[in-house]
Amino acid sequence: YLLQLANFNICIIKLIRKYTLFTSYKIISFCAD
């Protein structure tokens, strides 16, 4: 159970990082125009 929870947390962290990176990229692209 704990291992499953840890994997879930890692998945959430990866999603947040990916989303943040994507958002930052969009902001940079918008500012570059």
Contacts in CASP RR format, 6 or more apart in sequence:
PFRMAT RR
TARGET T0000
AUTHOR 0000-0000-0000
METHOD contacts of the structure
MODEL  1
YLLQLANFNICIIKLIRKYTLFTSYKIISFCAD
END
